[in-house]
């Protein structure tokens, strides 16, 4: 007889709690039964350029331990480096050194917090830059960051993001080949994004990413509309997706990402975990 499946480890993104102190976010998520938190580095929760960063990281590590929460570090704050340019600078654009520096800081923070991964995405390619040159610049930037990843034993988890240069799992796998299949290069699969833009089904995307899967984000979405929705408001059939992740033995977090829910964050988080646990039970039935 096969042993019962191990439940997925559910997390929730801090970018869905924009109006809460970080310490309060952790307390709410722990009380609701979440297993972890997807921590987006930004101005309001944990600024990687803060003068007292070591003290903040030490305090945060203690809070995570007290609440029994896993953590994964994310770098997708859209205006963190440029108040006018969304996701700029990128690893392909002028000023790429600032993006490299941010990612290296994120890796050091992840190591101190016990996060196994740092999430990143490509952003847009510069206007007029030939595609081959964009790939070369992106691969060179990722390789530079992978050197730091190796020093800390923390993996990069690259996310295909709608309407960015790397927007599909296939293009993410191409990037993996360009960095020679580095052992610390992995994939963040966002279930909603896959439904939004991929030609393949979500289940096919799970299978396609499986060999490099390090991190999962999840929310509902409609085909062709990049809007993170509460569960049940979109078109995704979640039980088969959760069953596929469970069958893969995915041990990283599966983190809810609903940035637009911040004004009602505790209730959105409550409804989300209730939905996902019910979907898991359906998948296991």
One Martini backbone bead per residue (centre of mass of N, CA, C, O) as a GRO file, in nm:
protein
  285
    1UNK     BB    1   0.095   0.037   0.023
    2UNK     BB    2   0.063   0.357  -0.018
    3UNK     BB    3   0.144   0.635   0.105
    4UNK     BB    4   0.040   0.915   0.199
    5UNK     BB    5   0.032   1.216   0.092
    6UNK     BB    6   0.212   1.498   0.100
    7UNK     BB    7   0.158   1.796   0.180
    8UNK     BB    8   0.164   2.093   0.081
    9UNK     BB    9   0.346   2.397   0.102
   10UNK     BB   10   0.204   2.685   0.219
   11UNK     BB   11   0.203   3.019   0.098
   12UNK     BB   12   0.257   3.385   0.126
   13UNK     BB   13   0.267   3.697  -0.003
   14UNK     BB   14   0.377   4.013   0.094
   15UNK     BB   15   0.243   4.164  -0.160
   16UNK     BB   16  -0.051   4.105  -0.004
   17UNK     BB   17   0.071   4.305   0.257
   18UNK     BB   18   0.122   4.632   0.221
   19UNK     BB   19  -0.029   4.732   0.518
   20UNK     BB   20   0.179   4.561   0.680
   21UNK     BB   21   0.366   4.447   0.902
   22UNK     BB   22   0.582   4.192   0.898
   23UNK     BB   23   0.519   4.074   1.177
   24UNK     BB   24   0.210   4.057   1.117
   25UNK     BB   25   0.215   3.871   0.878
   26UNK     BB   26   0.331   3.624   1.022
   27UNK     BB   27   0.107   3.594   1.233
   28UNK     BB   28  -0.130   3.554   1.040
   29UNK     BB   29  -0.023   3.308   0.880
   30UNK     BB   30   0.012   3.122   1.120
   31UNK     BB   31  -0.284   3.130   1.220
   32UNK     BB   32  -0.394   3.012   0.933
   33UNK     BB   33  -0.165   2.770   0.850
   34UNK     BB   34   0.083   2.840   0.727
   35UNK     BB   35   0.420   2.739   0.620
   36UNK     BB   36   0.481   3.022   0.469
   37UNK     BB   37   0.690   3.281   0.303
   38UNK     BB   38   0.691   3.532   0.049
   39UNK     BB   39   0.966   3.749   0.028
   40UNK     BB   40   0.959   4.077  -0.067
   41UNK     BB   41   1.185   4.297  -0.159
   42UNK     BB   42   1.149   4.622   0.000
   43UNK     BB   43   1.065   4.917   0.152
   44UNK     BB   44   0.842   4.804   0.379
   45UNK     BB   45   0.973   4.524   0.485
   46UNK     BB   46   1.268   4.457   0.324
   47UNK     BB   47   1.557   4.644   0.296
   48UNK     BB   48   1.863   4.576   0.138
   49UNK     BB   49   1.964   4.901   0.206
   50UNK     BB   50   1.967   4.909   0.496
   51UNK     BB   51   2.161   5.006   0.757
   52UNK     BB   52   2.012   4.766   0.954
   53UNK     BB   53   2.002   4.483   0.818
   54UNK     BB   54   2.125   4.272   1.013
   55UNK     BB   55   1.917   4.319   1.236
   56UNK     BB   56   1.663   4.253   1.069
   57UNK     BB   57   1.739   3.964   0.989
   58UNK     BB   58   1.768   3.848   1.269
   59UNK     BB   59   1.481   3.910   1.363
   60UNK     BB   60   1.337   3.751   1.136
   61UNK     BB   61   1.449   3.473   1.197
   62UNK     BB   62   1.314   3.455   1.473
   63UNK     BB   63   1.020   3.486   1.378
   64UNK     BB   64   1.011   3.240   1.195
   65UNK     BB   65   1.077   3.035   1.416
   66UNK     BB   66   0.843   3.099   1.609
   67UNK     BB   67   0.621   3.032   1.369
   68UNK     BB   68   0.719   2.803   1.167
   69UNK     BB   69   0.844   2.941   0.899
   70UNK     BB   70   0.898   2.947   0.587
   71UNK     BB   71   1.124   3.073   0.320
   72UNK     BB   72   1.112   3.298   0.034
   73UNK     BB   73   1.295   3.492  -0.190
   74UNK     BB   74   1.203   3.802  -0.351
   75UNK     BB   75   1.244   4.038  -0.665
   76UNK     BB   76   0.946   4.175  -0.784
   77UNK     BB   77   0.963   4.468  -0.731
   78UNK     BB   78   0.884   4.704  -0.971
   79UNK     BB   79   1.006   4.994  -0.809
   80UNK     BB   80   1.277   4.963  -0.646
   81UNK     BB   81   1.507   5.090  -0.858
   82UNK     BB   82   1.263   5.248  -1.023
   83UNK     BB   83   1.006   5.487  -1.004
   84UNK     BB   84   0.950   5.474  -1.342
   85UNK     BB   85   1.063   5.171  -1.389
   86UNK     BB   86   0.949   4.873  -1.460
   87UNK     BB   87   1.189   4.645  -1.375
   88UNK     BB   88   1.417   4.858  -1.340
   89UNK     BB   89   1.679   4.736  -1.410
   90UNK     BB   90   1.815   4.496  -1.608
   91UNK     BB   91   2.028   4.243  -1.731
   92UNK     BB   92   1.996   4.403  -2.035
   93UNK     BB   93   2.058   4.687  -1.934
   94UNK     BB   94   2.124   4.968  -1.836
   95UNK     BB   95   2.237   4.916  -1.512
   96UNK     BB   96   2.276   4.606  -1.437
   97UNK     BB   97   2.445   4.626  -1.173
   98UNK     BB   98   2.202   4.676  -0.985
   99UNK     BB   99   2.071   4.399  -1.021
  100UNK     BB  100   2.307   4.230  -0.929
  101UNK     BB  101   2.325   4.351  -0.646
  102UNK     BB  102   2.044   4.273  -0.550
  103UNK     BB  103   2.078   3.964  -0.589
  104UNK     BB  104   2.315   3.933  -0.397
  105UNK     BB  105   2.169   4.032  -0.148
  106UNK     BB  106   1.944   3.821  -0.156
  107UNK     BB  107   2.129   3.577  -0.112
  108UNK     BB  108   2.233   3.658   0.167
  109UNK     BB  109   1.958   3.670   0.302
  110UNK     BB  110   1.870   3.382   0.243
  111UNK     BB  111   2.093   3.246   0.402
  112UNK     BB  112   2.017   3.378   0.681
  113UNK     BB  113   1.702   3.259   0.662
  114UNK     BB  114   1.682   2.973   0.496
  115UNK     BB  115   1.658   3.013   0.197
  116UNK     BB  116   1.673   2.817  -0.102
  117UNK     BB  117   1.572   3.082  -0.260
  118UNK     BB  118   1.577   3.308  -0.551
  119UNK     BB  119   1.378   3.525  -0.706
  120UNK     BB  120   1.333   3.587  -1.068
  121UNK     BB  121   1.329   3.814  -1.353
  122UNK     BB  122   1.372   3.977  -1.663
  123UNK     BB  123   1.203   4.158  -1.796
  124UNK     BB  124   1.253   4.381  -2.033
  125UNK     BB  125   1.365   4.445  -2.330
  126UNK     BB  126   1.531   4.652  -2.503
  127UNK     BB  127   1.485   4.866  -2.730
  128UNK     BB  128   1.630   4.728  -3.030
  129UNK     BB  129   1.732   4.466  -2.921
  130UNK     BB  130   1.853   4.196  -3.015
  131UNK     BB  131   1.776   3.886  -2.918
  132UNK     BB  132   2.059   3.762  -2.898
  133UNK     BB  133   2.169   3.987  -2.713
  134UNK     BB  134   1.972   3.946  -2.482
  135UNK     BB  135   2.059   3.661  -2.410
  136UNK     BB  136   2.354   3.726  -2.348
  137UNK     BB  137   2.304   3.927  -2.121
  138UNK     BB  138   2.132   3.749  -1.939
  139UNK     BB  139   2.335   3.518  -1.901
  140UNK     BB  140   2.562   3.689  -1.782
  141UNK     BB  141   2.404   3.787  -1.534
  142UNK     BB  142   2.336   3.511  -1.415
  143UNK     BB  143   2.626   3.408  -1.388
  144UNK     BB  144   2.715   3.623  -1.186
  145UNK     BB  145   2.506   3.537  -0.965
  146UNK     BB  146   2.589   3.234  -0.940
  147UNK     BB  147   2.846   3.280  -0.787
  148UNK     BB  148   2.699   3.368  -0.527
  149UNK     BB  149   2.520   3.122  -0.494
  150UNK     BB  150   2.759   2.926  -0.441
  151UNK     BB  151   2.859   3.059  -0.176
  152UNK     BB  152   2.551   3.002  -0.032
  153UNK     BB  153   2.359   2.769  -0.141
  154UNK     BB  154   2.162   2.930  -0.343
  155UNK     BB  155   1.896   2.934  -0.549
  156UNK     BB  156   1.768   3.003  -0.855
  157UNK     BB  157   1.423   3.126  -0.944
  158UNK     BB  158   1.295   3.144  -1.253
  159UNK     BB  159   1.042   3.359  -1.394
  160UNK     BB  160   0.786   3.342  -1.595
  161UNK     BB  161   0.654   3.644  -1.748
  162UNK     BB  162   0.426   3.830  -1.863
  163UNK     BB  163   0.563   4.040  -2.109
  164UNK     BB  164   0.839   3.933  -2.101
  165UNK     BB  165   1.116   3.799  -2.225
  166UNK     BB  166   1.055   3.576  -2.008
  167UNK     BB  167   0.729   3.396  -2.057
  168UNK     BB  168   0.827   3.092  -2.058
  169UNK     BB  169   0.937   2.784  -2.000
  170UNK     BB  170   1.098   2.747  -2.258
  171UNK     BB  171   1.275   3.007  -2.214
  172UNK     BB  172   1.389   2.914  -1.944
  173UNK     BB  173   1.532   2.662  -2.057
  174UNK     BB  174   1.716   2.819  -2.244
  175UNK     BB  175   1.866   2.964  -2.017
  176UNK     BB  176   1.976   2.712  -1.885
  177UNK     BB  177   2.156   2.636  -2.128
  178UNK     BB  178   2.326   2.909  -2.129
  179UNK     BB  179   2.425   2.814  -1.818
  180UNK     BB  180   2.496   2.506  -1.835
  181UNK     BB  181   2.312   2.379  -1.616
  182UNK     BB  182   2.317   2.496  -1.352
  183UNK     BB  183   2.253   2.372  -1.034
  184UNK     BB  184   2.133   2.680  -0.936
  185UNK     BB  185   1.923   2.659  -1.170
  186UNK     BB  186   1.580   2.756  -1.169
  187UNK     BB  187   1.218   2.736  -1.125
  188UNK     BB  188   0.936   2.948  -1.142
  189UNK     BB  189   0.598   2.854  -1.110
  190UNK     BB  190   0.316   3.021  -1.241
  191UNK     BB  191   0.003   2.920  -1.273
  192UNK     BB  192  -0.139   3.171  -1.389
  193UNK     BB  193   0.061   3.236  -1.613
  194UNK     BB  194   0.031   2.975  -1.771
  195UNK     BB  195  -0.270   3.025  -1.839
  196UNK     BB  196  -0.234   3.304  -1.981
  197UNK     BB  197   0.027   3.232  -2.212
  198UNK     BB  198   0.035   2.945  -2.270
  199UNK     BB  199  -0.004   2.685  -2.500
  200UNK     BB  200   0.001   2.511  -2.282
  201UNK     BB  201  -0.088   2.349  -2.028
  202UNK     BB  202  -0.048   2.349  -1.700
  203UNK     BB  203   0.034   2.052  -1.676
  204UNK     BB  204   0.255   2.069  -1.892
  205UNK     BB  205   0.423   2.282  -1.739
  206UNK     BB  206   0.488   2.113  -1.498
  207UNK     BB  207   0.636   1.893  -1.657
  208UNK     BB  208   0.845   2.081  -1.799
  209UNK     BB  209   0.963   2.201  -1.511
  210UNK     BB  210   1.037   1.967  -1.312
  211UNK     BB  211   1.359   1.944  -1.325
  212UNK     BB  212   1.369   2.279  -1.214
  213UNK     BB  213   1.187   2.289  -0.970
  214UNK     BB  214   1.168   2.534  -0.682
  215UNK     BB  215   0.902   2.719  -0.736
  216UNK     BB  216   0.565   2.835  -0.633
  217UNK     BB  217   0.292   3.001  -0.778
  218UNK     BB  218  -0.054   3.110  -0.682
  219UNK     BB  219  -0.350   3.164  -0.884
  220UNK     BB  220  -0.593   3.311  -1.045
  221UNK     BB  221  -0.701   3.311  -1.403
  222UNK     BB  222  -0.717   3.448  -1.726
  223UNK     BB  223  -0.705   3.426  -2.046
  224UNK     BB  224  -0.493   3.699  -2.137
  225UNK     BB  225  -0.505   3.802  -1.821
  226UNK     BB  226  -0.293   3.991  -1.607
  227UNK     BB  227  -0.467   3.885  -1.322
  228UNK     BB  228  -0.476   3.846  -0.986
  229UNK     BB  229  -0.685   3.602  -0.847
  230UNK     BB  230  -0.906   3.465  -0.681
  231UNK     BB  231  -1.030   3.181  -0.598
  232UNK     BB  232  -1.288   3.127  -0.849
  233UNK     BB  233  -1.245   3.391  -1.057
  234UNK     BB  234  -1.148   3.196  -1.272
  235UNK     BB  235  -1.025   2.902  -1.486
  236UNK     BB  236  -0.889   2.710  -1.285
  237UNK     BB  237  -0.803   2.368  -1.223
  238UNK     BB  238  -0.659   2.272  -0.923
  239UNK     BB  239  -0.644   1.972  -0.838
  240UNK     BB  240  -0.453   1.867  -1.068
  241UNK     BB  241  -0.218   2.056  -1.000
  242UNK     BB  242  -0.166   1.963  -0.710
  243UNK     BB  243  -0.124   1.667  -0.781
  244UNK     BB  244   0.125   1.711  -0.960
  245UNK     BB  245   0.305   1.839  -0.743
  246UNK     BB  246   0.289   1.607  -0.545
  247UNK     BB  247   0.395   1.380  -0.742
  248UNK     BB  248   0.680   1.525  -0.768
  249UNK     BB  249   0.773   1.620  -0.471
  250UNK     BB  250   0.725   1.904  -0.388
  251UNK     BB  251   0.907   2.103  -0.123
  252UNK     BB  252   0.828   2.366  -0.174
  253UNK     BB  253   0.665   2.636  -0.206
  254UNK     BB  254   0.310   2.739  -0.232
  255UNK     BB  255   0.241   3.066  -0.334
  256UNK     BB  256   0.043   3.317  -0.282
  257UNK     BB  257  -0.050   3.575  -0.547
  258UNK     BB  258  -0.230   3.875  -0.429
  259UNK     BB  259  -0.178   4.200  -0.455
  260UNK     BB  260  -0.486   4.319  -0.465
  261UNK     BB  261  -0.553   4.218  -0.144
  262UNK     BB  262  -0.447   4.420   0.081
  263UNK     BB  263  -0.713   4.555   0.201
  264UNK     BB  264  -0.801   4.221   0.259
  265UNK     BB  265  -0.577   4.017   0.348
  266UNK     BB  266  -0.673   3.820   0.574
  267UNK     BB  267  -0.923   3.712   0.410
  268UNK     BB  268  -0.778   3.622   0.156
  269UNK     BB  269  -0.594   3.422   0.303
  270UNK     BB  270  -0.817   3.250   0.421
  271UNK     BB  271  -0.959   3.168   0.156
  272UNK     BB  272  -0.711   3.041   0.021
  273UNK     BB  273  -0.648   2.805   0.218
  274UNK     BB  274  -0.924   2.677   0.205
  275UNK     BB  275  -0.921   2.617  -0.097
  276UNK     BB  276  -0.655   2.451  -0.117
  277UNK     BB  277  -0.727   2.229   0.086
  278UNK     BB  278  -0.979   2.135  -0.066
  279UNK     BB  279  -0.831   2.069  -0.332
  280UNK     BB  280  -0.651   1.854  -0.210
  281UNK     BB  281  -0.876   1.662  -0.123
  282UNK     BB  282  -0.986   1.619  -0.406
  283UNK     BB  283  -0.719   1.505  -0.526
  284UNK     BB  284  -0.709   1.255  -0.310
  285UNK     BB  285  -0.996   1.104  -0.371
   0.00000   0.00000   0.00000
